[in-house]
Amino acid sequence: LTLSAKTNLTDDQRSILQNGIERPDENFTKNYIELPIGETISFSFEKPEYVESLRIIFDLDFSRESVSVNKKMRVFAQKCNEGADFKPMKVAKTLVKAFSVYADDELIYSTDSYHNSRFTLHVGRELSTLSVRFDETWGEETVHLFSCDVR
């Protein structure tokens, strides 16, 4: 369904979001798009389409640079791990904290405390436009998206 939608993204951004690679490669090549905080991605259709779901893959900071200064935590990166010789994990600065989803300009989902790298929302309705506004990260100055699609 994403392929048939019109978006407000440039062709270059769209191709990155639809390349099927949802993490950096082995050389940590940037494989995400960057958007300013407050930016919106929208999908629109010529005629109303049934949208089952929205799926977004955020940047989990695979380099672990914003997760911990301790090398142990970069290798064993689980938030519940804590040792006597290192500080516990923090949420990656690159993850999106606050965002909202709109179906035909009606708010259908909103959060101000999201902390996962994968987001899936059951939409289950016919619509002409679906949009996502990204309002805040956990500290990064821009929003990083590996994927954003509708099904």
DSSP file (Angstrom, degrees, kcal/mol; ACC not computed):
  #  RESIDUE AA STRUCTURE BP1 BP2  ACC     N-H-->O    O-->H-N    N-H-->O    O-->H-N    TCO  KAPPA ALPHA  PHI   PSI    X-CA   Y-CA   Z-CA
    1    1 A L    >>        0   0    0      0, 0.0     4,-0.7     0, 0.0     3,-0.6   0.000 360.0 360.0 360.0 -34.1    0.0    0.0    0.0
    2    2 A T  G >4  +     0   0    0    148,-1.0     3,-0.9     1,-0.2   149,-0.1   0.884 360.0  57.3 -59.1 -38.8    2.9    2.3    0.7
    3    3 A L  G 34 S+     0   0    0      1,-0.2    -1,-0.2   147,-0.2    15,-0.0   0.795 107.0  47.7 -65.7 -28.1    4.1    2.1   -2.9
    4    4 A S  G <4 S+     0   0    0     -3,-0.6    -1,-0.2     2,-0.1     2,-0.2   0.561  96.6  93.3 -89.2  -7.9    0.7    3.3   -4.2
    5    5 A A  S << S-     0   0    0     -3,-0.9     2,-0.4    -4,-0.7    40,-0.2  -0.535  72.4-130.1 -85.2 149.5    0.5    6.3   -1.8
    6    6 A K  E     -A   44   0A   0     38,-2.9    38,-2.7    -2,-0.2     2,-0.3  -0.772  31.4-169.3 -88.5 143.7    1.7    9.8   -2.5
    7    7 A T  E     -A   43   0A   0     -2,-0.4    36,-0.2    36,-0.2    34,-0.1  -0.837  35.0-124.0-129.1 169.6    4.0   11.2    0.2
    8    8 A N  S    S+     0   0    0     34,-0.8     2,-0.2    -2,-0.3    35,-0.1   0.230  80.2 105.6 -93.4  12.0    5.4   14.5    1.1
    9    9 A L  S    S-     0   0    0     33,-0.2    -2,-0.2     1,-0.1     2,-0.1  -0.573  77.2-107.8 -91.9 154.4    8.9   13.0    1.0
   10   10 A T     >  -     0   0    0     -2,-0.2     4,-2.6     1,-0.1     5,-0.2  -0.379  35.9-108.0 -70.0 160.9   11.6   13.5   -1.6
   11   11 A D  H  > S+     0   0    0      1,-0.2     4,-2.4     2,-0.2     5,-0.2   0.867 120.3  54.8 -59.1 -37.1   12.3   10.5   -3.9
   12   12 A D  H  > S+     0   0    0      2,-0.2     4,-1.7     1,-0.2    -1,-0.2   0.934 110.3  44.3 -63.6 -47.2   15.6   10.0   -2.1
   13   13 A Q  H  > S+     0   0    0      1,-0.2     4,-2.3     2,-0.2    -2,-0.2   0.926 113.0  52.1 -62.1 -44.4   14.0    9.8    1.4
   14   14 A R  H  X S+     0   0    0     -4,-2.6     4,-1.3     1,-0.2    -1,-0.2   0.901 107.0  52.1 -61.1 -41.7   11.2    7.6    0.1
   15   15 A S  H  < S+     0   0    0     -4,-2.4    -1,-0.2     1,-0.2    -2,-0.2   0.871 109.0  50.7 -65.4 -35.4   13.7    5.1   -1.4
   16   16 A I  H >< S+     0   0    0     -4,-1.7     3,-1.2     1,-0.2     5,-0.3   0.930 110.2  49.1 -65.8 -44.3   15.6    4.8    1.8
   17   17 A L  H 3< S+     0   0    0     -4,-2.3   131,-0.4     1,-0.2     3,-0.3   0.749 117.3  42.2 -66.5 -22.2   12.4    4.2    3.8
   18   18 A Q  T 3< S+     0   0    0     -4,-1.3    -1,-0.2    -5,-0.2    -2,-0.2   0.226  83.1  97.6-110.0  14.0   11.4    1.5    1.4
   19   19 A N  S <  S-     0   0    0     -3,-1.2    -1,-0.2    -4,-0.2    -2,-0.1   0.580  88.2-124.5 -81.9  -6.7   14.7   -0.3    0.8
   20   20 A G  S    S+     0   0    0     -3,-0.3     2,-0.7     1,-0.2    -3,-0.1   0.464  75.5 117.5  82.1   0.5   13.9   -3.1    3.3
   21   21 A I        +     0   0    0     -5,-0.3    -1,-0.2   125,-0.2    -2,-0.2  -0.902  38.0 179.6-104.7 113.9   17.1   -2.5    5.3
   22   22 A E        +     0   0    0     -2,-0.7   124,-0.1    -3,-0.1   125,-0.1  -0.107  59.8  36.4-113.0  35.4   16.0   -1.4    8.8
   23   23 A R  S    S-     0   0    0    123,-0.1    36,-0.0     8,-0.1    34,-0.0  -0.949  94.8 -77.3-166.5 166.7   19.4   -0.9   10.5
   24   24 A P        -     0   0    0      0, 0.0     6,-0.1     0, 0.0    -2,-0.1  -0.315  50.5-113.0 -66.9 158.3   22.9    0.3    9.6
   25   25 A D    >   -     0   0    0      4,-0.6     3,-2.4     1,-0.1     6,-0.1  -0.163  46.1 -79.1 -78.9-174.5   25.1   -2.0    7.6
   26   26 A E  T 3  S+     0   0    0      1,-0.3    -1,-0.1     2,-0.1     0, 0.0   0.709 135.1  51.0 -63.3 -18.9   28.3   -3.5    9.1
   27   27 A N  T 3  S-     0   0    0      2,-0.0    -1,-0.3     3,-0.0     3,-0.1   0.258 117.1-113.8 -97.6  11.0   30.2   -0.2    8.4
   28   28 A F    <   +     0   0    0     -3,-2.4     2,-0.2     1,-0.2    -2,-0.1   0.836  50.2 179.4  56.6  36.6   27.4    1.7   10.2
   29   29 A T        -     0   0    0      1,-0.1    -4,-0.6     2,-0.1     2,-0.2  -0.483  39.9-100.9 -64.6 134.2   26.5    3.4    7.0
   30   30 A K        +     0   0    0     -2,-0.2    -1,-0.1     1,-0.1    -3,-0.0  -0.416  49.4 167.5 -60.3 121.0   23.6    5.8    7.5
   31   31 A N        +     0   0    0     -2,-0.2     2,-0.3     2,-0.1    -1,-0.1  -0.113  48.8  78.7-128.2  34.0   20.5    4.0    6.3
   32   32 A Y  S    S-     0   0    0    -10,-0.1     2,-0.3    27,-0.0   114,-0.2  -0.880  74.4-116.3-134.0 165.5   17.8    6.2    7.7
   33   33 A I  E     -B  145   0A   0    112,-2.5   112,-2.2    -2,-0.3     2,-0.5  -0.784  23.5-139.9-100.4 153.1   16.2    9.5    6.9
   34   34 A E  E     -B  144   0A   0     -2,-0.3   110,-0.2   110,-0.2   -21,-0.0  -0.942  20.3-178.9-113.5 133.8   16.5   12.6    9.1
   35   35 A L  E     -B  143   0A   0    108,-2.2   108,-3.1    -2,-0.5     2,-0.1  -0.950  32.6-105.6-126.5 148.4   13.7   14.9    9.7
   36   36 A P  E >   -B  142   0A   0      0, 0.0     3,-2.0     0, 0.0    98,-0.2  -0.437  48.8 -93.9 -66.2 147.7   13.5   18.1   11.8
   37   37 A I  T 3  S+     0   0    0    104,-0.7    98,-0.2     1,-0.3     3,-0.1  -0.427 117.1  34.2 -60.1 136.0   11.5   17.7   15.1
   38   38 A G  T 3  S+     0   0    0     96,-3.9    -1,-0.3     1,-0.3    97,-0.2   0.284  89.9 133.4  96.9  -8.6    8.0   18.8   14.4
   39   39 A E    <   -     0   0    0     -3,-2.0    95,-2.5    95,-0.3     2,-0.4  -0.345  44.0-144.4 -74.6 156.4    8.0   17.4   10.8
   40   40 A T  E     - C   0 133A   0     93,-0.2     2,-0.5    -3,-0.1    93,-0.2  -0.955   6.9-154.7-122.7 139.9    5.2   15.2    9.4
   41   41 A I  E     - C   0 132A   0     91,-2.5    91,-2.8    -2,-0.4     2,-0.4  -0.961  22.4-171.4-106.0 131.9    5.2   12.3    7.0
   42   42 A S  E     - C   0 131A   0     -2,-0.5   -34,-0.8    89,-0.2     2,-0.5  -0.970  17.4-160.5-128.7 144.2    1.9   11.9    5.2
   43   43 A F  E     -AC   7 130A   0     87,-3.3    87,-2.7    -2,-0.4     2,-0.3  -0.982  18.0-177.3-116.0 126.9    0.6    9.2    2.9
   44   44 A S  E     -AC   6 129A   0    -38,-2.7   -38,-2.9    -2,-0.5     2,-0.3  -0.949  10.6-153.3-129.3 151.9   -2.3   10.1    0.6
   45   45 A F  E     -     0   0A   0     83,-2.5   -40,-0.1    -2,-0.3     4,-0.0  -0.903  23.7-128.4-124.3 147.9   -4.4    8.1   -1.8
   46   46 A E  E    S+     0   0A   0     -2,-0.3    -1,-0.1     1,-0.1    82,-0.1   0.879 101.8  13.7 -62.5 -37.9   -6.3    9.1   -4.9
   47   47 A K  E    S-     0   0A   0     80,-0.1    -1,-0.1    81,-0.0    80,-0.1  -0.947 109.1 -75.1-131.7 155.1   -9.4    7.3   -3.6
   48   48 A P  E     -     0   0A   0      0, 0.0     2,-0.3     0, 0.0    80,-0.2  -0.212  52.1-164.9 -53.3 136.0  -10.0    6.1   -0.1
   49   49 A E  E     - C   0 127A   0     78,-2.8    78,-2.7    76,-0.1     2,-0.6  -0.912  25.5-111.6-122.6 148.8   -8.0    2.9    0.7
   50   50 A Y  E     - C   0 126A   0     -2,-0.3     2,-0.6    76,-0.3    76,-0.3  -0.726  33.3-162.7 -79.9 119.2   -8.4    0.4    3.6
   51   51 A V  E     - C   0 125A   0     74,-2.9    74,-1.6    -2,-0.6    73,-0.6  -0.921  13.2-177.1-107.3 116.5   -5.3    0.8    5.8
   52   52 A E  E     -     0   0A   0     -2,-0.6    71,-2.3     1,-0.2    72,-0.9   0.916  63.5 -12.0 -76.3 -46.2   -4.8   -2.2    8.1
   53   53 A S  E     - C   0 122A   0     69,-0.3    98,-2.5    70,-0.2     2,-0.4  -0.983  47.8-134.3-155.9 162.4   -1.7   -0.8    9.9
   54   54 A L  E     -DC 150 121A   0     67,-2.1    67,-2.6    -2,-0.3     2,-0.4  -0.968  24.4-169.0-117.2 136.5    1.1    1.7   10.2
   55   55 A R  E     -DC 149 120A   0     94,-2.8    94,-2.7    -2,-0.4     2,-0.4  -0.996   5.7-179.9-132.5 131.1    4.6    0.5   10.9
   56   56 A I  E     -DC 148 119A   0     63,-2.8    63,-2.7    -2,-0.4     2,-0.6  -0.991  13.8-159.3-130.7 137.2    7.6    2.7   11.9
   57   57 A I  E     -DC 147 118A   0     90,-2.5    89,-2.8    -2,-0.4    90,-1.3  -0.963  17.4-163.5-116.1 113.7   11.2    1.6   12.7
   58   58 A F  E     -D  145   0A   0     59,-3.4     2,-0.6    -2,-0.6    87,-0.2  -0.434  33.0 -89.3 -89.1 166.3   13.1    4.3   14.7
   59   59 A D        -     0   0    0     85,-1.2    85,-0.1    35,-0.5    -1,-0.1  -0.688  32.4-169.6 -80.8 115.6   16.8    4.5   15.2
   60   60 A L        -     0   0    0     -2,-0.6    -1,-0.1    34,-0.1    35,-0.1   0.400  46.0-110.9 -84.4   1.8   17.8    2.5   18.2
   61   61 A D    >   -     0   0    0     33,-0.1     3,-2.1    31,-0.1     6,-0.1   0.997  37.7-169.5  60.9  68.0   21.4    3.9   18.1
   62   62 A F  T 3  S+     0   0    0      1,-0.3    -1,-0.1     2,-0.1   -34,-0.0   0.716  83.9  61.5 -62.2 -21.1   23.1    0.7   17.1
   63   63 A S  T 3  S-     0   0    0    -35,-0.1    -1,-0.3     1,-0.0    -2,-0.1   0.660 100.0-141.0 -77.0 -15.2   26.5    2.3   17.8
   64   64 A R    X>  +     0   0    0     -3,-2.1     4,-1.3    -4,-0.1     3,-0.7   0.631  57.5 136.0  66.2  17.1   25.3    2.7   21.4
   65   65 A E  T 34 S+     0   0    0      1,-0.2    -1,-0.1     2,-0.2    -4,-0.1   0.846  75.8  36.9 -64.9 -33.8   26.9    6.1   21.7
   66   66 A S  T 34 S+     0   0    0      1,-0.1    -1,-0.2    -5,-0.1     3,-0.1   0.431 108.5  67.2 -98.0   2.5   23.9    7.7   23.4
   67   67 A V  T <4 S-     0   0    0     -3,-0.7    23,-0.9     1,-0.3     2,-0.3   0.886 114.1 -20.6 -89.8 -43.3   23.1    4.6   25.5
   68   68 A S     <  -     0   0    0     -4,-1.3    -1,-0.3    21,-0.1    21,-0.1  -0.972  40.0-138.0-163.8 149.7   26.1    4.4   27.9
   69   69 A V  S    S+     0   0    0     -2,-0.3     2,-0.4    -3,-0.1    -1,-0.1   0.592  82.2  94.9 -84.3 -11.7   29.7    5.5   28.1
   70   70 A N  S  > S-     0   0    0     17,-0.1     4,-1.1     1,-0.1     3,-0.3  -0.674  71.1-144.3 -86.8 130.8   30.6    2.1   29.5
   71   71 A K  H  > S+     0   0    0     -2,-0.4     4,-1.3     1,-0.2     5,-0.2   0.835  99.4  59.6 -62.6 -33.9   31.9   -0.5   26.9
   72   72 A K  H  > S+     0   0    0      1,-0.2     4,-3.2     2,-0.2     3,-0.3   0.913 104.7  49.4 -60.0 -41.9   30.2   -3.3   28.7
   73   73 A M  H  4 S+     0   0    0     -3,-0.3    -1,-0.2     1,-0.2    -2,-0.2   0.765 104.7  58.2 -72.8 -23.7   26.8   -1.7   28.3
   74   74 A R  H  < S+     0   0    0     -4,-1.1     3,-0.4    -3,-0.2    -1,-0.2   0.820 115.7  36.3 -72.4 -29.3   27.4   -1.2   24.6
   75   75 A V  H  < S+     0   0    0     -4,-1.3     2,-0.9    -3,-0.3    -2,-0.2   0.902 125.8  37.5 -85.6 -47.7   27.9   -4.9   24.2
   76   76 A F  S  < S+     0   0    0     -4,-3.2     2,-2.0    -5,-0.2    -1,-0.2  -0.560  80.2 175.1-102.8  66.3   25.3   -6.1   26.7
   77   77 A A        +     0   0    0     -2,-0.9     2,-0.4    -3,-0.4    -4,-0.1  -0.486  23.0 129.9 -84.7  77.4   22.8   -3.4   25.9
   78   78 A Q    >   -     0   0    0     -2,-2.0     3,-2.0     1,-0.1    11,-0.3  -0.998  57.0-135.9-127.5 132.3   19.8   -4.3   28.0
   79   79 A K  T 3  S+     0   0    0     -2,-0.4    10,-0.4     1,-0.3    -1,-0.1   0.772 102.3  58.4 -58.4 -28.4   18.1   -1.7   30.2
   80   80 A C  T 3  S+     0   0    0      8,-0.1    -1,-0.3    -3,-0.0     2,-0.2   0.642  82.8 102.5 -79.6 -12.7   17.8   -4.1   33.1
   81   81 A N    <   +     0   0    0     -3,-2.0     8,-0.6    -5,-0.1     2,-0.3  -0.515  43.3 162.1 -73.8 135.6   21.5   -4.8   33.3
   82   82 A E        -     0   0    0     -2,-0.2     2,-0.3     6,-0.1     5,-0.1  -0.966  12.9-171.5-151.9 135.9   23.3   -3.0   36.0
   83   83 A G  B >   -G   86   0B   0      3,-0.7     3,-1.0    -2,-0.3    -2,-0.0  -0.832  36.8-114.0-127.0 166.1   26.7   -3.6   37.6
   84   84 A A  T 3  S+     0   0    0     -2,-0.3    -1,-0.1     1,-0.2     3,-0.0   0.773 116.7  45.6 -67.9 -25.2   28.7   -2.4   40.5
   85   85 A D  T 3  S+     0   0    0      2,-0.1     2,-0.3     1,-0.0    -1,-0.2   0.271 113.7  44.7-105.7  11.8   31.3   -0.9   38.1
   86   86 A F  B <  S-G   83   0B   0     -3,-1.0    -3,-0.7   -16,-0.1    -1,-0.0  -0.998  78.4-108.2-153.0 156.4   29.0    0.9   35.6
   87   87 A K        -     0   0    0     -2,-0.3   -17,-0.1     1,-0.1   -14,-0.1  -0.465  45.0-100.0 -79.8 152.4   25.9    3.0   35.4
   88   88 A P        -     0   0    0      0, 0.0    -6,-0.1     0, 0.0    -1,-0.1  -0.184  47.3 -84.6 -68.5 166.6   22.6    1.5   34.1
   89   89 A M        -     0   0    0     -8,-0.6     2,-0.3   -10,-0.4   -21,-0.1  -0.174  37.8-154.8 -65.5 158.8   21.4    2.0   30.6
   90   90 A K        -     0   0    0    -23,-0.9     2,-0.1   -24,-0.0     3,-0.1  -0.896  34.6 -84.7-127.0 164.7   19.4    5.0   29.4
   91   91 A V        -     0   0    0     -2,-0.3    25,-0.1     1,-0.1     2,-0.1  -0.471  56.4 -99.6 -66.5 137.3   17.0    5.3   26.5
   92   92 A A    >   -     0   0    0     23,-0.2     3,-1.5     1,-0.2    46,-0.3  -0.353  22.7-135.2 -60.2 133.8   18.8    6.0   23.3
   93   93 A K  T 3  S+     0   0    0      1,-0.3    47,-2.1    46,-0.1    45,-0.7   0.758 101.8  64.0 -61.3 -24.4   18.7    9.7   22.4
   94   94 A T  T 3  S+     0   0    0     44,-0.2    50,-0.6    45,-0.2   -35,-0.5   0.638  80.2  99.8 -78.6 -14.4   17.9    8.7   18.8
   95   95 A L  S <  S-     0   0    0     -3,-1.5    43,-1.8   -37,-0.1     2,-0.4  -0.450  80.6-113.9 -73.6 145.9   14.5    7.2   19.7
   96   96 A V  E     -E  137   0A   0     20,-0.3    41,-0.3    41,-0.2    20,-0.2  -0.673  30.7-177.5 -81.0 129.8   11.4    9.2   19.1
   97   97 A K  E     +     0   0A   0     39,-2.2    17,-2.8    -2,-0.4     2,-0.4   0.846  66.1  29.7 -94.6 -43.7    9.7   10.0   22.4
   98   98 A A  E     +E  136   0A   0     38,-1.8    37,-2.2    14,-0.2    38,-1.7  -0.978  67.3 142.3-129.1 129.8    6.5   11.9   21.3
   99   99 A F  E     -EF 134 111A   0     12,-1.5    12,-2.0    -2,-0.4     2,-0.3  -0.981  28.2-145.7-157.7 162.5    4.5   11.6   18.1
  100  100 A S  E     -EF 133 110A   0     33,-2.2    33,-2.5    -2,-0.3     2,-0.4  -0.974   6.2-148.6-135.3 147.0    0.9   11.6   16.8
  101  101 A V  E     -EF 132 109A   0      8,-2.9     7,-2.9    -2,-0.3     8,-1.4  -0.959  13.6-167.5-119.1 134.5   -0.9    9.8   14.1
  102  102 A Y  E     -EF 131 107A   0     29,-3.0    29,-2.6    -2,-0.4     2,-0.5  -0.970  11.2-161.6-124.8 134.9   -3.8   11.3   12.1
  103  103 A A  E >  S-EF 130 106A   0      3,-2.6     3,-1.9    -2,-0.4    27,-0.2  -0.971  87.6 -19.3-113.1 116.3   -6.3    9.5    9.8
  104  104 A D  T 3  S-     0   0    0     25,-3.2    -1,-0.2    -2,-0.5    26,-0.1   0.917 129.7 -52.9  48.4  47.9   -8.0   12.1    7.5
  105  105 A D  T 3  S+     0   0    0      1,-0.2     2,-0.5    24,-0.2    -1,-0.3   0.504 113.0 122.5  68.1   8.2   -6.9   14.8   10.0
  106  106 A E  E <   -F  103   0A   0     -3,-1.9    -3,-2.6     2,-0.0     2,-0.3  -0.888  68.3-120.6 -99.8 126.3   -8.5   12.9   13.0
  107  107 A L  E     +F  102   0A   0     -2,-0.5    -5,-0.2    -5,-0.2     3,-0.1  -0.490  40.5 164.5 -64.8 121.5   -6.1   12.1   15.8
  108  108 A I  E     +     0   0A   0     -7,-2.9     2,-0.3     1,-0.4    -6,-0.2   0.536  64.3  14.7-116.3 -12.2   -6.1    8.3   16.2
  109  109 A Y  E     +F  101   0A   0     -8,-1.4    -8,-2.9    12,-0.0    -1,-0.4  -0.951  59.6 168.4-160.4 142.0   -2.9    7.9   18.4
  110  110 A S  E     +F  100   0A   0     -2,-0.3     2,-0.3   -10,-0.2   -10,-0.2  -0.975   2.7 172.9-154.1 143.1   -0.6   10.1   20.4
  111  111 A T  E     -F   99   0A   0    -12,-2.0   -12,-1.5    -2,-0.3     3,-0.1  -0.992  21.3-172.4-147.2 152.0    2.2    9.4   22.9
  112  112 A D  S    S+     0   0    0     -2,-0.3   -14,-0.2   -14,-0.2   -15,-0.1   0.158  87.6  47.4-126.3  16.4    4.7   11.5   24.8
  113  113 A S        +     0   0    0    -14,-0.1   -15,-0.2   -16,-0.1     2,-0.2  -0.009  67.4 148.8-147.3  36.2    6.7    8.7   26.3
  114  114 A Y        +     0   0    0    -17,-2.8    -3,-0.0     1,-0.1   -19,-0.0  -0.498  10.9 168.3 -74.5 143.6    7.5    6.1   23.6
  115  115 A H        +     0   0    0     -2,-0.2     2,-0.2   -24,-0.0   -23,-0.2   0.223  39.6  97.8-143.1  16.2   10.8    4.3   24.1
  116  116 A N        -     0   0    0    -20,-0.2   -20,-0.3     1,-0.1   -58,-0.1  -0.667  65.0-135.7-104.9 162.8   10.9    1.4   21.6
  117  117 A S  S    S+     0   0    0     -2,-0.2   -59,-3.4     1,-0.1     2,-0.5   0.712  89.5  56.6 -88.7 -21.0   12.5    1.2   18.2
  118  118 A R  E     -C   57   0A   0    -61,-0.2     2,-0.4     2,-0.0   -61,-0.2  -0.933  62.0-176.9-116.5 134.0    9.5   -0.5   16.5
  119  119 A F  E     +C   56   0A   0    -63,-2.7   -63,-2.8    -2,-0.5     2,-0.4  -0.996   3.1 177.3-129.5 128.6    6.0    0.9   16.4
  120  120 A T  E     -C   55   0A   0     -2,-0.4     2,-0.5   -65,-0.2   -65,-0.2  -0.998   5.8-171.2-130.6 129.7    2.9   -0.8   14.9
  121  121 A L  E     -C   54   0A   0    -67,-2.6   -67,-2.1    -2,-0.4     2,-0.6  -0.979  21.8-135.1-123.0 123.6   -0.5    0.7   15.0
  122  122 A H  E     +C   53   0A   0     -2,-0.5   -69,-0.3   -69,-0.2   -70,-0.1  -0.677  30.0 170.5 -73.2 118.2   -3.7   -1.2   14.0
  123  123 A V  E     +     0   0A   0    -71,-2.3   -71,-0.2    -2,-0.6   -70,-0.2   0.881   5.2 178.4 -95.4 -54.3   -5.6    1.4   11.9
  124  124 A G  E     +     0   0A   0    -72,-0.9     2,-0.3   -73,-0.6   -72,-0.2   0.854  41.2  98.4  56.8  45.5   -8.3   -0.8   10.4
  125  125 A R  E    S-C   51   0A   0    -74,-1.6   -74,-2.9   -76,-0.1     2,-0.4  -0.993  74.7-104.5-155.5 160.1  -10.2    1.8    8.4
  126  126 A E  E     +C   50   0A   0     -2,-0.3     2,-0.3   -76,-0.3   -76,-0.3  -0.722  51.6 157.7 -84.8 134.8  -10.7    3.3    5.0
  127  127 A L  E     -C   49   0A   0    -78,-2.7   -78,-2.8    -2,-0.4     3,-0.1  -0.976  46.2-143.9-154.4 165.0   -9.0    6.6    4.6
  128  128 A S  E    S+     0   0A   0      1,-0.3   -83,-2.5    -2,-0.3     2,-0.4   0.714  89.2  24.5-101.3 -30.3   -7.6    9.1    2.1
  129  129 A T  E     -C   44   0A   0    -85,-0.2   -25,-3.2   -80,-0.1     2,-0.4  -0.998  54.9-176.0-141.7 134.6   -4.7   10.5    4.2
  130  130 A L  E     +CE  43 103A   0    -87,-2.7   -87,-3.3    -2,-0.4     2,-0.3  -1.000  17.5 177.6-125.8 129.8   -2.6    9.0    7.0
  131  131 A S  E     -CE  42 102A   0    -29,-2.6   -29,-3.0    -2,-0.4     2,-0.4  -0.964  19.2-156.6-136.4 152.7    0.0   11.3    8.6
  132  132 A V  E     -CE  41 101A   0    -91,-2.8   -91,-2.5    -2,-0.3     2,-0.5  -0.995   7.5-160.3-128.3 125.6    2.5   11.0   11.5
  133  133 A R  E     -CE  40 100A   0    -33,-2.5   -33,-2.2    -2,-0.4     2,-0.7  -0.932   9.1-149.7-108.2 127.8    3.9   14.1   13.2
  134  134 A F  E     + E   0  99A   0    -95,-2.5   -96,-3.9    -2,-0.5   -95,-0.3  -0.863  22.5 169.5-101.6 111.5    7.2   13.6   15.2
  135  135 A D  E     +     0   0A   0    -37,-2.2     2,-0.3    -2,-0.7   -36,-0.2   0.722  55.6   3.2 -99.5 -25.4    7.3   16.0   18.1
  136  136 A E  E     - E   0  98A   0    -38,-1.7   -39,-2.2   -99,-0.0   -38,-1.8  -0.983  49.5-155.6-163.2 146.1   10.2   15.0   20.3
  137  137 A T  E     - E   0  96A   0      3,-0.3   -41,-0.2    -2,-0.3   -43,-0.1  -0.583  43.3 -99.8-109.5-179.3   13.2   12.6   20.7
  138  138 A W  S    S-     0   0    0    -43,-1.8   -44,-0.2   -45,-0.7   -42,-0.1   0.249  98.1 -44.8 -85.9  13.5   14.9   11.4   23.8
  139  139 A G  S    S+     0   0    0    -46,-0.5   -45,-0.2     1,-0.4   -46,-0.1   0.204 101.8 119.2 149.2 -20.7   17.7   13.9   23.1
  140  140 A E        -     0   0    0    -47,-2.1    -1,-0.4   -45,-0.2    -3,-0.3  -0.405  60.2-134.1 -71.2 149.5   18.7   13.9   19.4
  141  141 A E  S    S+     0   0    0     -2,-0.1  -104,-0.7    -5,-0.1     2,-0.3   0.683  86.6  35.8 -80.2 -17.8   18.2   17.1   17.5
  142  142 A T  E    S-B   36   0A   0   -106,-0.2     2,-0.4    -6,-0.0    -2,-0.1  -0.905  85.7-108.8-131.0 161.2   16.6   15.3   14.5
  143  143 A V  E     -B   35   0A   0   -108,-3.1  -108,-2.2    -2,-0.3     2,-0.5  -0.762  28.7-156.0 -89.4 132.2   14.3   12.4   14.0
  144  144 A H  E     -B   34   0A   0    -50,-0.6   -85,-1.2    -2,-0.4     2,-0.5  -0.950  12.3-177.2-112.4 124.2   15.9    9.2   12.5
  145  145 A L  E     -BD  33  58A   0   -112,-2.2  -112,-2.5    -2,-0.5   -87,-0.2  -0.980  20.8-179.6-125.3 126.5   13.6    6.8   10.6
  146  146 A F  E    S+     0   0A   0    -89,-2.8     2,-0.3    -2,-0.5  -126,-0.2   0.768  79.3   0.3 -86.0 -30.9   14.7    3.5    9.1
  147  147 A S  E     + D   0  57A   0    -90,-1.3   -90,-2.5  -125,-0.1    -1,-0.3  -0.990  51.6 174.9-157.8 148.1   11.2    2.7    7.9
  148  148 A C  E     + D   0  56A   0   -131,-0.4     2,-0.3    -2,-0.3   -92,-0.2  -0.796  27.2 151.6-155.3 111.1    7.7    4.1    7.8
  149  149 A D  E     - D   0  55A   0    -94,-2.7   -94,-2.8    -2,-0.3     2,-0.4  -0.954  35.0-137.2-144.9 161.3    5.0    2.3    5.9
  150  150 A V  E       D   0  54A   0     -2,-0.3  -148,-1.0   -96,-0.2   -96,-0.2  -0.911 360.0 360.0-117.2 145.9    1.3    1.6    5.6
  151  151 A R              0   0    0    -98,-2.5   -97,-0.1    -2,-0.4    -1,-0.1   0.327 360.0 360.0-131.5 360.0   -0.2   -1.8    4.9
